[in-house]
């Protein structure tokens, strides 16, 4: 999806709808990834996670990929360009170097893809991960009726404002396990509506 239309307003839309829950999910594993040297950050939007990653880790260099040019501008304004290579691209077709990264971050990104697209994405990104790489995933869960209703409303909103075609969450966990990643830690908030996971190859 392309968030150009809502990019300048995304932070307050998020705050209005979810409070600080998504912000906490993005940041919760920052202490565990302070040894990272090469990071691939996909679909981080306005760059709030990227800014914190660079602030806490003075040596990490990141490749930052997003389809929205306006989101890239916001991320660059927040995080700067000193240790970041910004790329406007579709993660399904972007070129990633083989076994390049020891950290991958996908915050509220997998929900943009249907099952077959997500399988393709995870396979491509896993090929760019070094042995021992860490992968942070923050996502929604829809394991009860209130959560399913809220997630459906979010899909409707983003379908209207960004053209997102996906309407249902796909489970990323089997694909990640099949690519050699194992779940190390997981935390959640909002009654398990939003979760953060730390995976390791």
Secondary structure by P-SEA (a helix, b strand, c coil): ccccccccaaaaaaaacccaaaaaaacccccccccccbbbbccccccaaaaaaaaacccbbbbbbbccaaaaaaaaaacccccbbbbbccccccccccccccbbbbccccccccaaaaaaaaaaaaaacccbbbbbbbbcccccaaaaaaaaaaaaaaaacccccccccccaaaaaaaaccccccccccccccbbbbbbcc
